[in-house]
Amino acid sequence: MNRNVIISCAVTGAGDTVGKHPSIPVTPEQIADACIEAASAGAAIAHIHVRDPETGAPSHDRALYREVVERVRAADTDVVLNITAGGGGDWFPGEEDPAVAGPGTSLQTPAERHAPIGELLPEICTLDCGSYNFADNVYVSTAPMLREQAELIQKSGVKPEIECFELGHIRLARQLIADGLIDDDPLFQLCLGIPWAAEADTESMVAMRNKLPANANWAAFGVGRMQMPMAAQSVLLGGNVRVGLEDNIYLDKGVFASNGQLVERAANITEQLGSRVVTPAEARDMLGLRKPGSN
């Protein structure tokens, strides 16, 4: 059991939730405010995607990331920033020719995925460690792409959060570690419940946890109604917690949540289990993070 728990909040994500929830953060100001709200509620880490301010669609615009980061860093509330580097991986096979990209495809090179990270130097960024079926499309992150991206992250001095959606991703991550592409104690995020990857259940979490390196720090999350059950299960199995509107838009059945409310509930669950929620400063020490924005 983990007695000192880091809570991360994924405040907006890139999913099709804008029309399904009345207050999904969309603009840089809204996303930055959501990070601050989550931190005020007890989150040590804010996980950041950006969206097109006009449409709410996922965006890779570095200027949008810059505005979010600058707004959060200028605020009085301290929080560790974790910027996604997993965008630009969606492949929809064309209906007439599956070798040709269909509508919705958004592919970026490793260098393009890394660009906001190299410019803004957050404390953490994601490294989505493998390809898999993501609902009706394919998320593309091949081994050569991951080696290149891991090297770029390593050179930047940013801590990679290795996102794993199934057991094979952990196997590939262990190889990246063996190849010297990931420094210090690795940080893993076990991502559960996404169709059609690992399920959000105890058996999947235990199996994935048991394959992690002995020196790994890790967290886990479940999507939808499994968000809080998987938060509790992660604490009980020795991990940290992620919640937020990226993964679940409801506080209770039919009741829309805010990021702050989800963090507060996760913190309450953690404390009811007999553990404590750590501060951003403590999280930095636990994860071996360097000073934000420095080389």
N, C-alpha and C positions, 0 to 999 in steps of 0.2 A: 504494500500500500504506500502511496505517495503522501507524505505528511506535509509537504511544502509545494503547493500547486501553482503553476503558472497558468493563468487564463488568457487565451488569445481570443480576439473578436474579429471575425471576417465580416466587415461592415456592409459590403454591397455585392461583391462578386461580379460575375459576367453573365449570369443566367437570365432567363426571360421572366423576371419577377416584377418589372416596373409596372406592368398593367395588372398585376395580381395583388399588389400591396399599395396602399395609398401614400406611403412615405419612404419608399426605397431611396436611399441617397443617390443622386444622379450628378449634380454639379460638383465641381471641386470644393466649393464652400460647404455644401451639404455633406460630402464625404469626409472632409476635415472635421466638421462639427460632430459627425458620427464617431470618429476616432476619439475625439475629446470626451464625448458622452460615455463611450465604452470605458475609457480610462477612469473617468470619475466614478463609474460603477464598480470598478475593481479589476478591469483588464490590464495586464502588464504589457500586452502586445496588441497592436492593431494591424490586421492584414488588409492590404489595400489593392483594389482594382480601380480603374477609372472607366467612366462611361461618357459617351457623346452627350454634352449638355442639352442638345436640341432633341435627340431621339431616345436617349437612354440606352442605346445599344453599346456593346463592349467597344472600347477604344484602346489603342496603343500609343496615343499621342503623348509624347514626353512633356509637352508644355502643361498638360492636365496633371500629370504626376507631379511635376515641379510645383504647381500651385498648391496641390494638396499637402505636399511635404512642407513647403514654406509656411503654410497656414498653421499646421500642427506644431512645427518647431517654434513658431512665434508665440504660441499659447503658453499659459502658465502651467497647464497640466502636462506632466511627464508621461510619456508612453514610448515603448519600443516600436519602431516602424518596420514592418515586414511587407515589402512590395512584391507583388507577383512577377515572376519572370516566365510564367507558363502560358501566356497568351500566344496567339498565332499558331495554334496547333490543330485547328479543326479541319478535317477533310470529309467532304460529302461527295461520294462517287456520283458522277453524272449518270442520269437514267439511261441514256442511249449508249454511252461509252464510260464504263467505270474507271478507265484510266485517265479520264478528263475530269477536272474538278467541277462539281456541280454548285448550285447556289448555296451560299452560306459558308463556303470554304474560306478559311483565313489562315494561311501558312506563313510563318516567318522563319528566317534563318536563326541559328543560335546567337549571332551577333546582334540581330535586330531585337530578339527577345531580351538580350542583356542590356541594350542601350540605356533604358531608364535607370538601371542599377548602376552602371558605370558612371553615369552623370550625377546621380543624386546620392549615391553611397549610403543607403539605409543600413541599419544594423543587420537585418536579415532579408533574404530574398528566397523565393521558392525555386526548387529544382524538381520538376515533375518527372519522376524517374521511370519513364517507360510509356510505350504506346498501349492503347486499350480501346475497347468499344465503349463509347460514351453516348448512351441512348441510341439514336439512329445514325450517328456519325462515328468517325474514328478520330481519337486524339493521337497525333503523331509526335513522338519523341524518341527517335531511334538511338541506338547505342553510340554511333559516331557523333550525332548531334549532342548527346548528353556529355560525352567526353569534352567536346569543344566548349560547351556552355559551362561545365564545371571548372574548366581551366580559366575561363574568363572571370567567373565568380571568385575563384581563388586569387587571381591576380589583383582583383579589386579590393580584397580584404573584407568582403562581406561574408557573413555566415550563411551558408545554404541551409534552408529547411527542406529536407528531402521528402517530397510528397510521394507516398506509395499507395496505390489503389488496389494492388493485389500482390501475392507472394513473389512473383517473378520480378517485380520492381525492387523489392528488397534484395533479391539476389544480384541484380544489376548494380544497385547502390553499393553493396559490399565489394563488388569488383572495382568500382570507382575508388573506393577507399583503399583497397589493396594496391591500386595503381598510383596512389599518392596524389589524387586529384581533390581530395577533401581533407582538410587539416583538422587537428584537434579532435575532441569528442564530437561525433556527428550528432546532428539534430534531425529527427524523423517526425513526420506527421502521417499518421495512418488514417486514410480517407475511406470511410465506410458507407455503403448504402447507395452509391452512385450506380445507376444502371449503365452497363452490365459488368461491374467490377465486384469486389468483395462485398458481401452482405454486411449490414449493420447488426451484428449479433456477437455474443460472447465468444463463440467458437472461432469466428474469423479474427477477432481482436487478439485472442490468446495465440492463435497460430502465427499471426504476423509479429506480435511482440516476441515470441520465442525465437524468431529468426533474426532479430536485431543484434548488432554487435554488443558485446558486454558493456562497453563504455558509452553506449548511446543514451542521449536524452531523447525523450519521445512524448508525443501527445497523440490524441485520437479524436475524431469527431464522427457523428452520424448525421445523416441528412433527414429533413422532415421531422416527423413525430419521434424519430429515434435520437434526436439531438441530446436531450437530457438523459435518457437511459445510457447512452454511450459515454456521456460526460461522467456519470457516476461510475460506470464500469472501468473507465480509464483510470480514475483515481484509485480504485480498488486494486487494479493490476499494476500500479506503480507509475502511471503516466500522468501527463498534464492534459489540459482541457482546451477545446476550441468550440466556441458558439458564434452566433451572429446571423444576420439576415442573408448572408450568402448561402447558408446551408438550410435555413428554416425561417419561415416568415410568421409563424404563429407562436403566441405565448401559451394559449390553451386552444382547444378545439373551437374554431370560428372566431378567435380573438387575435387580431393582429398584434405583433410584438414590435418593440423598438430594440435596438442593439443594447441599450442600457438595461432594459428589463431582462433580456436574455442573459447578460453578464451577471446581473443581480441574482437571478435564479440559479445559475451555475455556481456562483459563490456561496449561496445558501446551501446547496446540495453538498458542496465541498466541506463546508463547516459542520453540517449535520453529520457527516461521516467521520468527523474528528480531525480533519486536516485544516490547514490555514492557507489563505490566498496570499501570494507573495507580491511585493511591490515591483515596479519596473527596475529599480536599482538592484534589488535582489535577483531578479530574472537575468539581468546583465551578468552578474557574478556567476550564477548557476550555469549559464550557457557560454560563458567565456566570450562575451561580445566586446568589440572595440568601441571606442567613442564614436557616436554617430556623426556622419559627415566627414570623417577623417580618412586619410589614405593608410 
